Amino acid sequence: MTIERFGTLDGQDVFQVSLQGPDGIGMKVLTWGAVVRDLTVPLAGGSQRVVLGLNSIEDYVAHSPYFGAIVGRYGNRIGKAQFTLNGETCRLDANEGENQLHGGTMGFGTRLWSILDHGAGSLTLGLVSDDGDMGYPGRLVATCTYRLLPGSRLRIALEATSDKPTPVNLTTHGYFNLDGSPDISSHELTIAGDFITPTRPDLIPTGEIAAVAGTDYDFTAPRPVHGNQHTLYDINYVLRGPYGELRHAATLASRRNGLAMELWTTEPGVQFYDGHLIDIPVQGLDGARYGRHGGLCLEPQRFPDSPNKAHFPSSILPPGQVSRQVSELRFVG
């Protein structure tokens, strides 16, 4: 484990923490946004980078579409940047038209986190969000723990407490590409979800729960990410199994090198975004150029806009309780 200065932002140092785990898995994490800047896993004859990352804090601030960040206080979208809680309307910072995305203009993915604990293969970061931050009620204390485990696994535990009732949806936002190709056309995807939450054109859920069978959204069996080139994906899947238990959510696999990544999570949903808006004007890691479909996101989450949809699983964290999300990335090559 090493800690080194990665840059300076508004007079404060940004650090990079390098972790090494069993079986040759390794990662680099920034204190800015709790970003996973790099993640490499063992593969026959060497190792394979599996995420998209950038080369300077300036590039992240200017160009990153949440590459590798922990987003919150509420990941994904809240319609009209407001919700009503206990009879009071909370008006949030709108940063995507009239809606809020990933917690607002100063969401957790663009903030400096503090190093709370670290070891050879683990790191815990913390962040305090004051009452009224981006419009949210309650003083929220959040932690993110990355732990590299045997069997080429990365476990991510996200926890939060608050002194007032508040919606919480801390979410991982890695962009995955398992073989280093310019795009993800060589990848196949399986999602353990038979339903999606359809959206309006602004990507706010309509409230409907729709079956994927017979549609372009059906990934219940492995198939190419873009088997239908006319469909672009940025949608929440309703996962099978009980909310709160660690269970299989998705499998991504490269046909080029045979590497597969399983996502396991305790969350009720996962957002699949196929990276169709990626257009990064600066070089990425090892000089890579990240363009359209250069990587994809699988974001374990509570449902988008759930503070405004009473029939969606609740995301409200009461005082005295702990919001906890656990996800694992399991690599097989």
C-alpha positions as CSV (number, residue, x, y, z in Angstrom):
1,M,0.0,0.0,0.0
2,T,1.3,3.4,-0.9
3,I,0.0,7.0,-0.6
4,E,1.2,9.7,-3.0
5,R,0.1,13.2,-3.9
6,F,-1.9,13.2,-7.2
7,G,-2.4,16.9,-7.4
8,T,-4.0,20.0,-5.8
9,L,-7.5,21.2,-6.0
10,D,-8.5,24.6,-4.5
11,G,-5.4,24.6,-2.3
12,Q,-6.0,21.1,-1.0
13,D,-4.0,18.0,-1.8
14,V,-5.5,15.1,-3.7
15,F,-4.0,11.8,-2.8
16,Q,-3.8,8.5,-4.7
17,V,-3.8,5.3,-2.7
18,S,-2.4,2.2,-4.3
19,L,-3.6,-1.2,-3.0
20,Q,-2.4,-4.7,-3.7
21,G,-4.5,-7.7,-3.0
22,P,-4.2,-11.5,-3.2
23,D,-3.9,-13.3,-6.5
24,G,-2.4,-10.2,-8.3
25,I,-5.4,-7.9,-8.2
26,G,-4.5,-4.2,-7.7
27,M,-6.1,-0.8,-7.7
28,K,-5.5,2.9,-7.3
29,V,-8.0,5.1,-5.5
30,L,-8.2,8.9,-5.4
31,T,-9.4,10.9,-2.4
32,W,-11.2,13.1,-4.9
33,G,-14.6,11.5,-5.4
34,A,-13.4,8.2,-3.8
35,V,-12.5,7.5,-7.5
36,V,-11.2,4.1,-8.5
37,R,-8.7,5.4,-11.0
38,D,-7.3,2.0,-12.0
39,L,-8.1,-1.6,-11.4
40,T,-6.1,-4.5,-12.8
41,V,-6.8,-8.2,-12.5
42,P,-4.7,-11.3,-13.3
43,L,-5.0,-12.9,-16.7
44,A,-3.0,-15.7,-18.3
45,G,0.4,-14.3,-19.1
46,G,0.0,-11.0,-17.2
47,S,-2.8,-8.6,-16.1
48,Q,-5.7,-6.7,-17.6
49,R,-6.9,-3.2,-16.8
50,V,-10.7,-3.3,-16.5
51,V,-11.7,0.4,-15.9
52,L,-11.4,3.7,-17.6
53,G,-9.3,6.4,-15.9
54,L,-7.6,9.7,-16.4
55,N,-4.1,11.1,-15.8
56,S,-4.5,14.3,-13.7
57,I,-6.9,15.9,-11.3
58,E,-7.3,18.7,-13.8
59,D,-8.5,16.1,-16.4
60,Y,-10.9,14.6,-13.9
61,V,-12.5,18.0,-13.0
62,A,-12.8,19.1,-16.6
63,H,-13.7,15.9,-18.4
64,S,-14.7,13.0,-16.2
65,P,-18.3,11.7,-16.6
66,Y,-18.0,10.3,-13.0
67,F,-15.3,7.8,-14.0
68,G,-14.9,5.4,-11.0
69,A,-16.6,7.8,-8.5
70,I,-18.8,7.2,-5.5
71,V,-21.8,9.3,-6.3
72,G,-24.4,10.7,-3.9
73,R,-26.0,11.8,-1.6
74,Y,-28.5,10.4,-4.1
75,G,-27.0,8.6,-7.1
76,N,-29.0,8.7,-10.4
77,R,-31.9,11.2,-10.9
78,I,-34.5,12.9,-8.8
79,G,-37.3,14.5,-10.9
80,K,-37.7,18.3,-10.8
81,A,-34.9,18.3,-8.2
82,Q,-37.4,18.1,-5.4
83,F,-39.3,15.7,-3.1
84,T,-41.7,15.8,-0.2
85,L,-40.7,14.2,3.1
86,N,-42.8,14.3,6.2
87,G,-45.0,17.1,4.7
88,E,-42.1,19.3,3.8
89,T,-40.9,20.0,0.2
90,C,-37.1,19.8,-0.2
91,R,-35.8,21.6,-3.2
92,L,-32.5,20.3,-4.4
93,D,-29.7,21.7,-6.6
94,A,-30.7,21.1,-10.2
95,N,-27.8,20.1,-12.4
96,E,-29.4,18.3,-15.4
97,G,-32.1,20.6,-16.7
98,E,-34.8,20.8,-14.1
99,N,-33.7,17.5,-12.5
100,Q,-30.9,16.5,-10.2
101,L,-28.3,14.0,-11.2
102,H,-25.9,12.2,-8.8
103,G,-26.4,14.6,-5.9
104,G,-26.1,17.9,-7.7
105,T,-23.2,20.1,-8.9
106,M,-21.2,19.4,-5.8
107,G,-22.2,15.8,-5.3
108,F,-20.0,13.3,-3.5
109,G,-18.3,12.2,-6.8
110,T,-16.7,15.7,-7.0
111,R,-15.7,16.2,-3.4
112,L,-12.6,15.5,-1.4
113,W,-12.9,12.5,1.0
114,S,-10.7,11.8,4.0
115,I,-8.6,8.7,4.6
116,L,-9.9,7.1,7.7
117,D,-8.1,3.7,7.6
118,H,-5.9,1.7,5.3
119,G,-4.0,-1.5,4.9
120,A,-2.2,-3.4,2.2
121,G,-5.4,-4.4,0.5
122,S,-8.0,-2.1,2.0
123,L,-9.0,1.5,2.3
124,T,-11.7,3.4,4.1
125,L,-12.6,6.9,3.1
126,G,-15.1,9.3,4.8
127,L,-17.1,12.4,3.9
128,V,-19.4,14.7,5.9
129,S,-22.4,16.3,4.2
130,D,-23.9,19.1,6.2
131,D,-27.6,19.7,6.7
132,G,-28.9,21.5,3.6
133,D,-26.1,20.4,1.4
134,M,-27.3,20.5,-2.2
135,G,-30.8,20.8,-0.6
136,Y,-30.9,17.6,1.4
137,P,-32.0,17.5,5.0
138,G,-29.8,16.2,7.8
139,R,-26.1,16.0,8.5
140,L,-24.9,12.9,6.7
141,V,-21.7,11.0,7.6
142,A,-20.7,8.6,4.8
143,T,-17.9,6.0,4.5
144,C,-16.6,4.0,1.6
145,T,-14.5,0.9,2.2
146,Y,-12.6,-0.8,-0.7
147,R,-11.3,-4.3,0.1
148,L,-9.3,-6.6,-2.2
149,L,-10.1,-10.2,-1.5
150,P,-8.8,-13.7,-2.5
151,G,-10.2,-15.0,-5.8
152,S,-9.7,-11.6,-7.6
153,R,-12.6,-9.9,-5.8
154,L,-13.2,-6.3,-5.0
155,R,-15.7,-5.6,-2.2
156,I,-17.2,-2.1,-1.8
157,A,-19.1,-1.2,1.3
158,L,-20.9,2.1,1.4
159,E,-22.4,3.3,4.7
160,A,-24.1,6.4,5.9
161,T,-25.8,7.8,9.0
162,S,-27.9,11.0,9.4
163,D,-29.4,13.1,12.2
164,K,-32.6,13.7,10.2
165,P,-34.6,11.6,7.8
166,T,-33.1,11.9,4.4
167,P,-32.9,9.9,1.1
168,V,-29.6,8.1,0.6
169,N,-28.4,6.3,-2.5
170,L,-24.6,6.0,-2.6
171,T,-23.6,4.4,-5.8
172,T,-20.4,3.1,-7.5
173,H,-19.9,4.5,-11.0
174,G,-17.0,2.6,-12.6
175,Y,-16.8,2.4,-16.4
176,F,-15.8,-1.1,-17.4
177,N,-13.9,-2.4,-20.4
178,L,-12.5,-5.9,-19.9
179,D,-10.1,-6.2,-22.9
180,G,-8.8,-2.7,-23.7
181,S,-10.7,-2.5,-27.0
182,P,-11.7,1.0,-28.3
183,D,-15.3,0.0,-27.5
184,I,-17.4,-2.7,-25.8
185,S,-18.7,-4.4,-28.9
186,S,-16.6,-7.5,-28.0
187,H,-18.5,-7.8,-24.6
188,E,-21.5,-9.9,-23.7
189,L,-23.8,-9.0,-20.8
190,T,-26.2,-10.8,-18.5
191,I,-28.5,-9.0,-16.1
192,A,-30.4,-10.8,-13.3
193,G,-33.5,-8.7,-13.8
194,D,-36.8,-9.5,-15.5
195,F,-38.1,-5.9,-15.3
196,I,-37.0,-2.3,-15.8
197,T,-38.3,1.0,-14.7
198,P,-39.1,2.8,-18.0
199,T,-38.3,6.5,-18.2
200,R,-39.5,9.7,-19.8
201,P,-37.1,11.3,-22.4
202,D,-35.3,13.1,-19.5
203,L,-34.6,9.7,-17.9
204,I,-36.9,10.2,-15.0
205,P,-38.9,7.0,-14.3
206,T,-42.5,7.0,-15.3
207,G,-43.4,4.8,-12.3
208,E,-44.1,1.8,-14.4
209,I,-42.5,-1.6,-13.8
210,A,-42.2,-3.2,-17.2
211,A,-41.1,-6.7,-18.3
212,V,-38.1,-7.0,-20.5
213,A,-39.2,-10.3,-22.2
214,G,-39.4,-9.8,-25.9
215,T,-37.7,-6.4,-25.9
216,D,-34.2,-5.0,-26.6
217,Y,-33.8,-4.7,-22.8
218,D,-33.8,-8.5,-22.2
219,F,-30.4,-9.5,-20.9
220,T,-31.6,-12.5,-18.9
221,A,-29.3,-14.7,-21.0
222,P,-25.9,-13.7,-22.2
223,R,-25.9,-11.6,-25.4
224,P,-23.7,-8.9,-27.1
225,V,-24.1,-5.5,-25.4
226,H,-25.1,-4.0,-28.7
227,G,-27.0,-6.9,-30.4
228,N,-29.4,-4.2,-31.5
229,Q,-27.5,-1.2,-32.7
230,H,-30.6,1.0,-32.6
231,T,-31.0,0.8,-28.8
232,L,-29.1,3.0,-26.4
233,Y,-29.1,2.0,-22.8
234,D,-29.3,4.1,-19.6
235,I,-32.0,2.3,-17.6
236,N,-32.6,0.8,-14.1
237,Y,-33.1,-3.0,-13.9
238,V,-35.2,-4.5,-11.1
239,L,-33.0,-7.2,-9.7
240,R,-34.2,-10.7,-8.6
241,G,-34.0,-11.7,-5.0
242,P,-34.4,-10.1,-1.6
243,Y,-33.2,-6.5,-1.2
244,G,-30.5,-6.4,1.4
245,E,-28.9,-9.8,0.6
246,L,-25.7,-10.1,-1.4
247,R,-26.8,-11.8,-4.7
248,H,-25.8,-12.0,-8.3
249,A,-26.8,-8.9,-10.4
250,A,-24.9,-9.1,-13.7
251,T,-22.1,-10.7,-15.6
252,L,-20.0,-8.9,-18.2
253,A,-17.6,-11.0,-20.3
254,S,-15.2,-10.3,-23.1
255,R,-15.2,-12.6,-26.1
256,R,-11.6,-11.4,-27.0
257,N,-9.7,-12.5,-23.9
258,G,-12.2,-14.7,-22.0
259,L,-12.2,-12.4,-18.9
260,A,-15.5,-12.2,-17.0
261,M,-16.7,-9.9,-14.2
262,E,-19.6,-10.8,-12.0
263,L,-21.4,-8.1,-10.1
264,W,-23.0,-9.1,-6.8
265,T,-24.9,-6.6,-4.7
266,T,-27.4,-6.0,-1.8
267,E,-29.3,-3.3,-3.8
268,P,-32.7,-3.6,-5.4
269,G,-31.6,-2.3,-8.8
270,V,-28.7,-1.8,-11.2
271,Q,-28.4,1.0,-13.7
272,F,-27.0,-0.2,-17.1
273,Y,-25.4,2.6,-19.0
274,D,-23.7,1.7,-22.3
275,G,-21.4,4.7,-22.5
276,H,-22.9,6.2,-25.6
277,L,-22.1,9.7,-24.5
278,I,-18.4,9.1,-23.8
279,D,-16.2,11.6,-25.7
280,I,-13.1,12.5,-23.7
281,P,-10.8,15.0,-25.5
282,V,-7.7,14.1,-23.4
283,Q,-5.7,10.9,-23.2
284,G,-6.7,8.2,-20.7
285,L,-4.5,5.6,-18.9
286,D,-1.5,4.6,-21.0
287,G,-2.5,7.0,-23.7
288,A,-5.9,5.4,-24.5
289,R,-8.6,7.4,-26.2
290,Y,-12.1,7.1,-24.7
291,G,-14.9,7.5,-27.2
292,R,-18.5,6.4,-27.7
293,H,-19.1,3.1,-26.0
294,G,-15.6,3.0,-24.7
295,G,-16.8,1.4,-21.5
296,L,-20.1,0.6,-19.7
297,C,-21.5,1.2,-16.2
298,L,-23.3,-1.2,-13.9
299,E,-24.4,0.9,-11.0
300,P,-25.9,-1.0,-8.0
301,Q,-28.6,1.3,-6.6
302,R,-31.9,2.2,-5.0
303,F,-34.3,3.1,-7.8
304,P,-34.1,6.5,-9.5
305,D,-36.5,9.1,-8.3
306,S,-37.7,6.8,-5.5
307,P,-38.3,9.7,-3.1
308,N,-41.2,10.7,-5.5
309,K,-42.4,7.1,-6.1
310,A,-44.1,5.7,-3.1
311,H,-44.3,2.2,-4.6
312,F,-40.6,2.0,-5.3
313,P,-38.4,0.5,-2.5
314,S,-37.8,3.2,0.1
315,S,-34.5,5.1,0.1
316,I,-35.3,7.1,3.2
317,L,-32.7,6.8,6.0
318,P,-34.2,7.4,9.5
319,P,-32.0,8.9,12.2
320,G,-30.2,6.3,14.3
321,Q,-30.1,3.8,11.5
322,V,-27.3,2.9,9.1
323,S,-27.7,2.9,5.3
324,R,-25.4,0.1,4.0
325,Q,-24.7,-1.1,0.5
326,V,-22.3,-3.9,-0.2
327,S,-21.2,-4.8,-3.8
328,E,-18.6,-7.2,-5.1
329,L,-16.8,-7.4,-8.4
330,R,-15.6,-11.0,-9.0
331,F,-13.3,-11.6,-11.9
332,V,-12.8,-14.9,-13.6
333,G,-10.3,-15.3,-16.4
